[in-house]
Amino acid sequence: MVVAAARMNGEYPYRVGQPECQVDEIVLSTLRSAAGGPGGTEIHPPIGPSPCWLLDFAESSGGMSLVFKRWATKKTAGSTKNGRDSNPKYLGVKKFGGEKVEPGNIIVRQRGTRFHPGNYVGMGKDHTLFCLKEGHVRFECNKLTGRKWVHVDPVAGHVLHPIYVIDSTTAAEMEPL
Protein backbone atom coordinates (compact mmCIF):
# COMPACT_ATOMS: atom_id res chain seq x y z
CA MET A 1 0.00 0.00 0.00
CA VAL A 2 1.34 3.45 -0.94
CA VAL A 3 0.15 6.63 0.80
CA ALA A 4 0.25 9.85 -1.21
CA ALA A 5 -1.28 13.31 -1.11
CA ALA A 6 -2.98 15.00 -4.06
CA ARG A 7 -3.87 18.62 -4.57
CA MET A 8 -7.46 19.24 -3.50
CA ASN A 9 -9.42 21.96 -5.34
CA GLY A 10 -6.17 23.29 -6.77
CA GLU A 11 -4.61 23.79 -3.30
CA TYR A 12 -2.10 21.81 -1.31
CA PRO A 13 -2.64 20.65 1.41
CA TYR A 14 -6.35 20.12 2.02
CA ARG A 15 -8.06 22.83 4.09
CA VAL A 16 -10.85 22.00 6.53
CA GLY A 17 -14.20 23.41 5.49
CA GLN A 18 -14.04 22.76 1.76
CA PRO A 19 -17.26 21.17 0.54
CA GLU A 20 -15.72 18.47 -1.62
CA CYS A 21 -12.41 16.99 -2.57
CA GLN A 22 -11.44 16.95 -6.26
CA VAL A 23 -8.34 15.41 -7.79
CA ASP A 24 -6.59 17.33 -10.59
CA GLU A 25 -6.50 15.65 -13.98
CA ILE A 26 -2.70 15.84 -14.01
CA VAL A 27 -2.44 13.98 -10.71
CA LEU A 28 -5.08 11.47 -11.81
CA SER A 29 -3.32 10.78 -15.11
CA THR A 30 -0.02 10.35 -13.25
CA LEU A 31 -1.64 7.85 -10.91
CA ARG A 32 -3.23 5.98 -13.83
CA SER A 33 0.08 5.71 -15.65
CA ALA A 34 1.77 4.51 -12.43
CA ALA A 35 -0.93 1.83 -12.08
CA GLY A 36 -0.33 0.52 -15.58
CA GLY A 37 -2.98 2.08 -17.79
CA PRO A 38 -6.31 3.90 -17.92
CA GLY A 39 -8.56 0.95 -17.00
CA GLY A 40 -9.59 -0.21 -13.55
CA THR A 41 -9.40 3.12 -11.72
CA GLU A 42 -12.21 3.95 -9.28
CA ILE A 43 -12.64 7.03 -7.12
CA HIS A 44 -14.71 6.33 -4.00
CA PRO A 45 -16.62 9.05 -2.09
CA PRO A 46 -15.41 10.21 1.34
CA ILE A 47 -15.39 7.51 3.99
CA GLY A 48 -17.24 8.63 7.14
CA PRO A 49 -17.25 12.24 8.26
CA SER A 50 -13.60 12.88 7.39
CA PRO A 51 -12.79 14.17 3.89
CA CYS A 52 -10.47 11.33 2.85
CA TRP A 53 -10.50 9.83 -0.63
CA LEU A 54 -9.63 6.29 -1.51
CA LEU A 55 -8.32 5.52 -4.99
CA ASP A 56 -8.26 1.83 -5.98
CA PHE A 57 -6.18 0.61 -8.88
CA ALA A 58 -7.44 -2.94 -9.27
CA GLU A 59 -5.60 -5.05 -11.78
CA SER A 60 -5.58 -8.75 -12.39
CA SER A 61 -1.86 -9.05 -11.70
CA GLY A 62 -1.73 -7.90 -8.07
CA GLY A 63 -3.31 -4.45 -7.88
CA MET A 64 -2.01 -1.41 -6.10
CA SER A 65 -4.21 0.71 -3.80
CA LEU A 66 -3.52 4.32 -3.03
CA VAL A 67 -5.04 6.13 -0.02
CA PHE A 68 -5.21 9.90 0.37
CA LYS A 69 -5.24 11.09 3.98
CA ARG A 70 -5.25 14.51 5.50
CA TRP A 71 -2.94 15.72 8.23
CA ALA A 72 -3.93 15.88 11.87
CA THR A 73 -5.82 19.01 12.87
CA LYS A 74 -5.15 18.67 16.60
CA LYS A 75 -1.92 19.70 18.23
CA THR A 76 -0.17 17.07 20.28
CA ALA A 77 -0.29 17.36 24.05
CA GLY A 78 2.63 19.19 25.59
CA SER A 79 3.69 20.50 28.95
CA THR A 80 1.93 23.58 30.26
CA LYS A 81 3.78 26.77 31.07
CA ASN A 82 1.20 27.89 33.63
CA GLY A 83 0.32 26.48 37.00
CA ARG A 84 2.66 28.45 39.25
CA ASP A 85 1.60 31.09 41.72
CA SER A 86 3.23 32.82 44.68
CA ASN A 87 1.77 33.09 48.14
CA PRO A 88 -0.10 36.32 49.00
CA LYS A 89 1.95 38.94 50.88
CA TYR A 90 -0.91 40.61 52.79
CA LEU A 91 0.32 44.16 52.20
CA GLY A 92 -1.53 47.34 53.09
CA VAL A 93 -2.66 49.46 56.03
CA LYS A 94 -3.28 47.40 59.18
CA LYS A 95 -4.17 50.17 61.62
CA PHE A 96 -6.15 53.13 60.29
CA GLY A 97 -6.28 56.76 61.46
CA GLY A 98 -7.64 57.18 64.99
CA GLU A 99 -7.13 53.53 65.99
CA LYS A 100 -5.40 52.80 69.28
CA VAL A 101 -2.01 51.08 68.96
CA GLU A 102 0.48 49.59 71.38
CA PRO A 103 4.27 49.39 70.98
CA GLY A 104 5.14 46.78 68.36
CA ASN A 105 1.84 46.90 66.48
CA ILE A 106 2.21 46.88 62.71
CA ILE A 107 0.61 49.96 61.17
CA VAL A 108 1.47 49.51 57.46
CA ARG A 109 3.00 46.65 55.49
CA GLN A 110 4.41 47.95 52.21
CA ARG A 111 6.99 47.52 49.47
CA GLY A 112 9.13 50.64 49.32
CA THR A 113 8.28 53.83 51.21
CA ARG A 114 4.77 54.63 50.13
CA PHE A 115 4.22 55.83 53.70
CA HIS A 116 7.10 57.39 55.68
CA PRO A 117 7.59 56.98 59.45
CA GLY A 118 6.73 60.01 61.57
CA ASN A 119 6.63 60.61 65.33
CA TYR A 120 6.85 57.43 67.42
CA VAL A 121 6.79 55.21 64.34
CA GLY A 122 9.66 52.90 63.37
CA MET A 123 10.48 51.27 60.05
CA GLY A 124 11.67 47.69 59.56
CA LYS A 125 14.10 46.45 56.91
CA ASP A 126 11.18 45.47 54.63
CA HIS A 127 9.71 49.02 55.03
CA THR A 128 7.06 47.85 57.50
CA LEU A 129 5.91 50.71 59.75
CA PHE A 130 5.34 49.82 63.40
CA CYS A 131 4.38 51.65 66.58
CA LEU A 132 7.00 52.70 69.17
CA LYS A 133 4.72 54.13 71.87
CA GLU A 134 1.14 53.59 72.96
CA GLY A 135 -1.24 56.07 71.34
CA HIS A 136 -3.47 56.76 68.36
CA VAL A 137 -2.52 56.58 64.66
CA ARG A 138 -2.58 59.76 62.58
CA PHE A 139 -1.91 60.00 58.83
CA GLU A 140 -0.55 63.20 57.34
CA CYS A 141 0.07 64.26 53.73
CA ASN A 142 2.44 67.10 52.80
CA LYS A 143 0.70 69.49 50.43
CA LEU A 144 3.85 70.49 48.54
CA THR A 145 5.65 67.18 48.09
CA GLY A 146 2.69 64.80 48.39
CA ARG A 147 4.68 62.63 50.81
CA LYS A 148 2.53 60.65 53.25
CA TRP A 149 3.58 60.39 56.89
CA VAL A 150 2.31 58.12 59.66
CA HIS A 151 2.45 59.43 63.23
CA VAL A 152 1.44 58.03 66.59
CA ASP A 153 0.05 60.58 69.05
CA PRO A 154 0.98 59.20 72.49
CA VAL A 155 -1.73 58.79 75.13
CA ALA A 156 0.53 60.21 77.87
CA GLY A 157 1.55 63.18 75.69
CA HIS A 158 4.90 63.95 74.11
CA VAL A 159 7.83 63.28 76.37
CA LEU A 160 11.19 64.76 75.45
CA HIS A 161 14.31 62.68 75.81
CA PRO A 162 16.46 63.71 78.79
CA ILE A 163 19.32 64.97 76.60
CA TYR A 164 17.00 67.54 75.04
CA VAL A 165 15.72 68.84 78.37
CA ILE A 166 17.87 71.73 79.56
CA ASP A 167 17.87 72.50 83.31
CA SER A 168 15.02 75.01 83.37
CA THR A 169 16.79 77.46 81.08
CA THR A 170 14.83 79.38 78.50
CA ALA A 171 15.88 81.18 75.37
CA ALA A 172 15.49 84.57 77.07
CA GLU A 173 17.97 83.64 79.76
CA MET A 174 20.66 82.51 77.31
CA GLU A 175 23.30 85.03 76.28
CA PRO A 176 24.08 85.48 72.61
CA LEU A 177 27.61 84.55 71.67
Secondary structure, DSSP 8 states (H G I E B T S, - for coil): -EE----BTTBSS--TT-S---B-HHHHHHHHHHHTSSTTEEEE---TTS---EEEE--TTT-EEEE------S------S----------EESS-TT-EE-TT-EEEE-SSSSEEE-TTEEE-TT--EEESSSEEEEEEE-TTT--EEEEEEETT-----GGG--SS--TTTS---
